[in-house]
Amino acid sequence: MSQPHAVAEGALSERLRGHTARVSVVGQGYVGLPLAVELARAGFTVRGIDTNVDRIEALNAGRPHTPDVESQELAALLRAGRYRPTADFAVLADSDVVIICVPTPLGKSKDPDISFVAAAAAEVAARFRPGQLVILESTTYPGTTEELLLSLFEARGAVVGENVFLAFSPERIDPGNRAFKLRDITKVVGGVTPACTRLAALLYLAKLYENVFRNVNIALANEFALMCRRLGVNTREVIEAAATKPFGFLPFYPGPGIGGHCIPIDPSYLAWKVRLNGYEARFIHLADEINRAMPAYVVELVEESLNRQRRCLNGSRILALGVAYKRGVGDTRESPALEVLAQLQQRGAEIRYADPYVPSVVVDGNVLNAVGLSDQELSAADCVVILTDHLEFDYRRVVEIAPLVVDTRNATWECPAAPGRVTRL
């Protein structure tokens, strides 16, 4: 006679193979929405759940907020009934698969804030029905699936591996990356069973290591830029020369800091977790210290550049190009540009910004609205600071018209400029 857990597993497997399983994705942000759309494209019926009512209304109208989802594709899935955005968690009750993709920011003390995960998991557990597969995709520390989700389901009488199936699959999307979309990126998955609980932790450590690697190497590039400035050496020229070696080197470039949903957060989660086990991740802390000091260094560059033109930062008009954490997206989470703007404002500068993806931002409690990048804006600025190298900006025009440019992204690398007009990292 077949065991009950084998029957439940077999039934769900059949629905997954036939693409008849009903899927709900909790969280329709930069990770959840592309995932929901990709599953709908594969033939599943998908509900996208989000507590942001304005976002749900926009999605139901066919207006995506991420560059990784095209409006035409979203509209087609809505018309076909393959994707339905909703703020109603009641749809979880008849879902075969539930995927949690909610934010996991760091608190002010840099400890993990998993309150969104806890809230979403509680909603899912409250509507648990036998045979469900529940997957956590939110960035978090090793052990969250077992320590948080498992206990919630067990409190509801669920038996993991028998009538509910828990897994962790780290999100690996790179928002705005046209070369590697979600469907091009290999997924890693670990399930909660006596054997694969350990495997799930190891798999997540692989995800963490990817971002620790990038965090540390960006910090090295940033510190190298500081050293090159003191030596009077061009940072970009040195890195480009090193990159001509066909093996043993991977180029990383300096910038105004680190931002986004992974690189600034994942290493801190890992450091926090190992600290609980009596170990201090010194390399991670050092990289974090260097990267988080870069906004202040950028402000120093602006001040020094103005001084060379016999101008004072206090009272100067500063135009920032880009406030998103990376090119091609409107995501400002952990963006170092916001810290640069805040520090410039605190020093008495009049700040304005242009960003084709971000219509408004809050800096030190004040709402700033984006301006168009016109010749008038460029010429009226005492200094233009390039913080995000969006491809929409005409950098040759910027260098030609702006009286002074501080380029933190080397976007003007190939633009001819008069001596002293452009300062680069």
C-alpha positions as CSV (number, residue, x, y, z in Angstrom):
1,M,0.0,0.0,0.0
2,S,1.3,3.4,-0.9
3,Q,2.3,5.7,2.0
4,P,0.2,8.9,2.3
5,H,3.3,11.1,1.8
6,A,4.1,9.2,-1.4
7,V,0.5,9.8,-2.7
8,A,0.7,13.5,-1.9
9,E,4.1,13.8,-3.6
10,G,3.0,11.9,-6.7
11,A,-0.2,13.9,-7.1
12,L,1.7,17.2,-6.9
13,S,4.4,15.9,-9.3
14,E,1.8,15.0,-11.8
15,R,0.3,18.5,-11.7
16,L,3.7,20.1,-12.0
17,R,4.6,17.9,-15.0
18,G,1.3,18.8,-16.7
19,H,1.6,22.5,-15.8
20,T,-1.8,22.3,-14.2
21,A,-0.6,23.2,-10.7
22,R,-1.9,26.5,-9.4
23,V,1.0,28.8,-8.3
24,S,0.9,31.8,-6.0
25,V,3.9,34.2,-5.8
26,V,3.9,36.4,-2.6
27,G,5.6,39.7,-3.4
28,Q,5.5,41.3,-6.8
29,G,8.6,43.3,-6.7
30,Y,11.8,43.1,-8.7
31,V,12.1,39.4,-8.0
32,G,8.6,38.2,-7.6
33,L,7.0,39.8,-10.7
34,P,9.5,38.4,-13.2
35,L,9.2,35.0,-11.6
36,A,5.4,35.0,-11.7
37,V,5.5,36.1,-15.4
38,E,8.0,33.4,-16.3
39,L,5.9,30.7,-14.6
40,A,2.8,32.0,-16.4
41,R,4.7,31.9,-19.7
42,A,5.5,28.3,-19.0
43,G,1.8,27.5,-18.9
44,F,1.0,27.6,-15.1
45,T,-1.9,29.6,-13.8
46,V,-0.3,32.2,-11.5
47,R,-1.6,34.6,-8.9
48,G,0.8,37.4,-7.9
49,I,0.1,38.6,-4.4
50,D,1.2,41.9,-3.0
51,T,0.0,44.2,-0.1
52,N,0.8,47.3,-2.2
53,V,-2.7,48.1,-3.6
54,D,-1.3,50.7,-6.0
55,R,1.1,48.2,-7.4
56,I,-1.7,45.6,-7.9
57,E,-3.9,48.1,-9.7
58,A,-1.0,49.0,-12.0
59,L,-0.3,45.4,-12.8
60,N,-4.0,44.7,-13.4
61,A,-3.8,47.6,-15.9
62,G,-0.8,46.0,-17.6
63,R,1.8,48.5,-16.3
64,P,4.9,46.7,-14.9
65,H,7.3,48.5,-12.6
66,T,10.4,46.5,-13.5
67,P,12.4,46.5,-16.7
68,D,12.5,42.7,-16.7
69,V,8.8,42.5,-17.7
70,E,7.5,44.0,-20.9
71,S,4.0,45.6,-20.8
72,Q,2.9,43.7,-23.9
73,E,3.9,40.4,-22.4
74,L,2.1,41.3,-19.1
75,A,-1.0,42.4,-21.0
76,A,-1.1,39.1,-23.0
77,L,-0.9,37.0,-19.9
78,L,-3.6,39.0,-18.2
79,R,-5.9,38.5,-21.2
80,A,-5.2,34.8,-21.3
81,G,-6.0,34.5,-17.6
82,R,-2.5,33.0,-16.9
83,Y,-1.5,35.7,-14.5
84,R,-3.7,37.5,-12.0
85,P,-2.4,40.2,-9.5
86,T,-4.3,40.4,-6.2
87,A,-3.9,41.7,-2.7
88,D,-6.1,38.9,-1.3
89,F,-4.2,36.2,0.5
90,A,-7.3,33.9,0.4
91,V,-6.1,32.6,-3.0
92,L,-3.4,30.7,-1.1
93,A,-5.9,28.2,0.2
94,D,-6.3,26.5,-3.3
95,S,-2.7,27.0,-4.4
96,D,-0.6,23.9,-5.1
97,V,2.7,25.9,-5.0
98,V,3.4,29.1,-3.0
99,I,6.6,31.0,-3.5
100,I,7.6,33.8,-1.1
101,C,9.6,36.7,-2.7
102,V,9.3,39.5,-0.2
103,P,12.0,42.1,0.8
104,T,14.6,41.3,3.5
105,P,16.3,44.6,4.3
106,L,18.9,45.3,7.0
107,G,17.9,47.1,10.2
108,K,19.7,50.2,11.4
109,S,22.1,48.0,13.4
110,K,22.7,45.9,10.2
111,D,20.9,42.9,11.7
112,P,18.6,41.0,9.3
113,D,15.0,42.3,9.2
114,I,12.9,39.2,8.2
115,S,9.6,40.7,9.4
116,F,8.3,40.6,5.8
117,V,9.2,37.0,5.5
118,A,7.7,36.2,8.9
119,A,4.4,38.0,8.0
120,A,4.2,36.3,4.6
121,A,5.0,32.9,6.0
122,A,2.3,33.3,8.7
123,E,-0.2,34.1,6.0
124,V,0.8,31.0,4.0
125,A,0.8,28.7,7.0
126,A,-2.6,29.9,8.1
127,R,-4.0,28.7,4.8
128,F,-2.0,25.6,4.5
129,R,-3.6,22.6,2.9
130,P,-2.1,19.1,2.6
131,G,0.1,18.5,-0.5
132,Q,1.4,22.1,-0.9
133,L,4.9,23.0,-2.0
134,V,6.1,26.2,-0.3
135,I,9.3,27.8,-1.5
136,L,11.2,30.7,0.1
137,E,13.1,32.8,-2.4
138,S,13.8,35.9,-0.4
139,T,17.4,36.8,0.4
140,T,18.0,35.7,4.0
141,Y,20.5,34.0,6.3
142,P,21.1,30.2,6.3
143,G,18.6,28.3,8.4
144,T,15.6,30.6,7.9
145,T,13.5,27.9,6.1
146,E,14.0,25.4,8.9
147,E,14.0,27.8,11.9
148,L,11.0,30.0,10.8
149,L,8.9,28.4,8.1
150,L,9.2,24.8,9.5
151,S,8.0,25.8,13.0
152,L,5.0,27.8,11.6
153,F,3.8,24.8,9.6
154,E,4.4,22.3,12.4
155,A,2.3,24.5,14.6
156,R,-0.6,23.9,12.1
157,G,-0.1,20.1,12.3
158,A,1.8,19.8,9.1
159,V,4.5,17.1,8.7
160,V,7.3,18.3,6.4
161,G,8.0,15.7,3.7
162,E,4.6,14.1,4.2
163,N,1.8,16.6,3.7
164,V,3.7,19.8,3.1
165,F,6.9,20.3,1.1
166,L,9.3,23.1,2.1
167,A,12.2,24.3,0.0
168,F,14.6,27.2,-0.4
169,S,15.7,28.5,-3.8
170,P,17.8,31.7,-3.6
171,E,16.7,34.4,-6.1
172,R,19.5,35.2,-8.5
173,I,18.0,37.7,-10.8
174,D,20.0,40.7,-12.0
175,P,17.4,43.5,-12.6
176,G,17.7,45.2,-16.0
177,N,20.3,42.7,-17.3
178,R,19.2,42.1,-21.0
179,A,21.9,39.5,-21.6
180,F,20.9,37.2,-18.7
181,K,17.2,37.2,-18.0
182,L,15.5,35.1,-15.3
183,R,15.0,32.1,-17.7
184,D,18.8,32.1,-18.5
185,I,20.0,31.7,-14.9
186,T,20.4,28.3,-13.3
187,K,18.2,27.8,-10.2
188,V,19.6,26.1,-7.1
189,V,17.1,24.4,-4.8
190,G,17.4,22.7,-1.4
191,G,14.5,21.0,0.4
192,V,13.8,20.4,4.1
193,T,14.3,16.7,4.9
194,P,16.7,15.0,7.3
195,A,19.2,14.8,4.5
196,C,18.7,17.9,2.4
197,T,18.3,20.4,5.2
198,R,22.1,20.5,5.3
199,L,22.2,20.6,1.5
200,A,19.8,23.6,1.5
201,A,22.1,25.4,3.8
202,L,25.1,24.7,1.6
203,L,23.2,25.7,-1.5
204,Y,22.3,29.0,0.1
205,L,25.9,29.5,1.2
206,A,26.8,29.3,-2.5
207,K,24.4,32.2,-3.2
208,L,25.9,34.2,-0.3
209,Y,29.4,33.4,-1.6
210,E,28.5,34.9,-5.0
211,N,27.6,38.2,-3.4
212,V,30.4,38.2,-0.8
213,F,32.8,37.7,-3.8
214,R,31.4,40.7,-5.6
215,N,31.2,42.8,-2.4
216,V,34.9,42.1,-1.5
217,N,36.2,42.7,-5.0
218,I,34.3,45.9,-5.4
219,A,35.8,47.0,-2.1
220,L,39.2,46.2,-3.5
221,A,38.5,48.2,-6.6
222,N,37.3,51.1,-4.5
223,E,40.3,51.1,-2.2
224,F,42.6,50.8,-5.2
225,A,40.9,53.9,-6.6
226,L,41.8,55.8,-3.4
227,M,45.4,54.6,-3.7
228,C,45.7,55.5,-7.3
229,R,44.5,59.0,-6.6
230,R,47.2,59.5,-4.1
231,L,49.8,58.2,-6.5
232,G,48.5,60.2,-9.4
233,V,47.7,57.1,-11.4
234,N,44.6,56.6,-13.6
235,T,42.6,53.7,-12.0
236,R,40.8,52.7,-15.2
237,E,44.0,52.5,-17.2
238,V,45.5,50.1,-14.6
239,I,42.4,47.9,-14.4
240,E,42.1,47.8,-18.2
241,A,45.8,46.9,-18.5
242,A,45.4,44.1,-15.9
243,A,42.4,42.8,-17.8
244,T,44.5,42.0,-20.9
245,K,45.7,38.9,-19.1
246,P,43.5,36.1,-20.4
247,F,43.5,34.1,-17.2
248,G,43.7,34.6,-13.4
249,F,42.0,38.1,-13.4
250,L,38.4,39.3,-13.3
251,P,38.0,43.1,-13.6
252,F,35.9,45.0,-11.0
253,Y,35.6,48.8,-11.2
254,P,35.2,51.4,-8.5
255,G,32.0,53.4,-7.9
256,P,30.2,55.6,-5.4
257,G,29.3,52.6,-3.2
258,I,27.2,49.4,-3.4
259,G,23.5,49.1,-3.7
260,G,20.6,46.9,-4.6
261,H,18.9,43.9,-3.0
262,C,21.8,41.5,-2.8
263,I,25.4,42.8,-2.7
264,P,25.0,45.2,0.3
265,I,22.8,42.7,2.2
266,D,23.8,39.1,1.7
267,P,27.3,39.4,3.1
268,S,26.0,41.1,6.2
269,Y,23.5,38.3,6.7
270,L,26.2,35.7,6.5
271,A,28.4,37.7,8.9
272,W,25.5,38.0,11.3
273,K,24.8,34.3,11.2
274,V,28.4,33.2,11.8
275,R,28.8,35.8,14.6
276,L,26.0,33.9,16.4
277,N,28.3,30.9,16.1
278,G,31.3,32.7,17.6
279,Y,33.1,33.8,14.5
280,E,33.8,37.3,13.2
281,A,33.9,37.6,9.4
282,R,36.6,40.2,9.3
283,F,37.1,40.3,5.5
284,I,33.3,41.0,5.0
285,H,33.3,43.7,7.7
286,L,36.4,45.4,6.1
287,A,34.8,45.3,2.6
288,D,31.6,46.7,4.0
289,E,33.5,49.5,5.8
290,I,35.3,50.5,2.6
291,N,32.2,50.4,0.4
292,R,30.1,52.3,2.8
293,A,32.7,55.0,3.0
294,M,32.6,55.7,-0.7
295,P,29.7,58.2,-0.7
296,A,31.7,60.5,1.7
297,Y,34.7,60.1,-0.5
298,V,32.6,61.2,-3.5
299,V,31.5,64.3,-1.6
300,E,35.2,65.0,-0.9
301,L,36.0,64.8,-4.6
302,V,33.2,67.2,-5.4
303,E,34.4,69.6,-2.8
304,E,38.1,69.4,-4.0
305,S,37.1,69.8,-7.6
306,L,35.0,72.9,-6.8
307,N,37.9,74.3,-4.7
308,R,40.2,74.1,-7.7
309,Q,37.8,76.4,-9.5
310,R,37.8,78.7,-6.5
311,R,34.3,77.8,-5.6
312,C,32.8,76.6,-2.3
313,L,30.6,73.5,-1.9
314,N,28.2,75.5,0.4
315,G,25.9,77.3,-1.9
316,S,26.9,75.5,-5.1
317,R,24.4,74.0,-7.5
318,I,25.0,70.3,-7.9
319,L,23.3,68.2,-10.6
320,A,23.4,64.5,-10.0
321,L,23.0,62.1,-13.0
322,G,21.3,59.0,-11.8
323,V,20.0,57.9,-8.4
324,A,19.3,54.2,-9.0
325,Y,21.7,51.7,-7.7
326,K,22.7,50.5,-11.2
327,R,22.2,51.5,-14.8
328,G,19.0,50.7,-16.6
329,V,16.6,50.3,-13.6
330,G,14.6,52.5,-11.3
331,D,15.5,50.6,-8.1
332,T,16.9,52.9,-5.4
333,R,17.2,50.3,-2.6
334,E,20.5,50.8,-0.7
335,S,21.6,53.1,-3.5
336,P,24.8,55.0,-2.6
337,A,23.6,57.9,-4.7
338,L,21.0,58.8,-2.1
339,E,23.7,59.0,0.6
340,V,25.8,61.2,-1.7
341,L,22.9,63.6,-2.2
342,A,22.1,63.7,1.5
343,Q,25.7,64.6,2.4
344,L,25.9,67.2,-0.3
345,Q,22.7,68.8,1.0
346,Q,24.0,68.7,4.6
347,R,27.1,70.6,3.4
348,G,24.9,73.4,2.0
349,A,24.8,72.5,-1.7
350,E,21.6,73.0,-3.8
351,I,21.0,69.5,-5.2
352,R,19.0,68.5,-8.3
353,Y,19.0,65.2,-10.1
354,A,18.1,63.6,-13.5
355,D,17.2,60.0,-13.8
356,P,14.9,58.6,-16.6
357,Y,13.8,55.7,-14.4
358,V,13.2,57.5,-11.0
359,P,10.7,60.3,-11.1
360,S,11.1,61.3,-7.4
361,V,13.2,60.4,-4.4
362,V,13.3,61.3,-0.7
363,V,16.6,62.7,0.6
364,D,16.8,63.5,4.3
365,G,13.1,63.6,4.5
366,N,12.7,66.0,1.5
367,V,11.0,64.9,-1.7
368,L,13.0,65.7,-4.8
369,N,11.6,65.5,-8.3
370,A,13.7,64.6,-11.3
371,V,14.6,67.2,-13.8
372,G,15.1,66.7,-17.5
373,L,18.7,66.5,-18.7
374,S,18.8,69.7,-20.8
375,D,21.7,71.9,-21.9
376,Q,20.2,74.6,-19.6
377,E,20.4,72.2,-16.6
378,L,24.0,71.2,-17.4
379,S,25.3,74.8,-17.9
380,A,23.5,76.1,-14.8
381,A,25.1,73.5,-12.5
382,D,28.4,74.4,-10.8
383,C,29.2,70.6,-10.8
384,V,27.6,67.6,-12.5
385,V,28.1,64.3,-10.5
386,I,27.6,61.1,-12.4
387,L,26.3,58.5,-9.9
388,T,24.5,56.1,-12.2
389,D,25.7,55.5,-15.7
390,H,22.4,55.2,-17.5
391,L,22.8,54.6,-21.2
392,E,20.2,57.3,-21.9
393,F,22.6,60.1,-20.9
394,D,24.7,61.7,-23.6
395,Y,28.0,61.8,-21.8
396,R,29.9,63.6,-24.6
397,R,27.3,66.4,-24.3
398,V,27.6,66.4,-20.6
399,V,31.4,66.9,-20.7
400,E,31.0,69.5,-23.5
401,I,28.5,71.7,-21.7
402,A,28.9,71.2,-17.9
403,P,31.5,73.5,-16.3
404,L,32.7,70.7,-14.0
405,V,32.1,66.9,-13.9
406,V,32.8,64.4,-11.2
407,D,32.4,61.0,-12.8
408,T,32.1,58.1,-10.2
409,R,31.3,55.5,-12.9
410,N,33.9,56.2,-15.6
411,A,31.1,56.9,-18.0
412,T,33.1,59.7,-19.6
413,W,36.1,57.4,-20.1
414,E,36.2,58.0,-23.9
415,C,35.0,61.6,-23.9
416,P,37.6,64.2,-24.6
417,A,37.7,67.0,-22.0
418,A,39.8,70.0,-21.2
419,P,42.3,69.6,-18.3
420,G,40.7,69.8,-14.9
421,R,37.2,69.7,-16.2
422,V,36.5,66.0,-15.4
423,T,37.4,64.2,-12.2
424,R,37.2,60.4,-12.3
425,L,37.5,57.7,-9.7
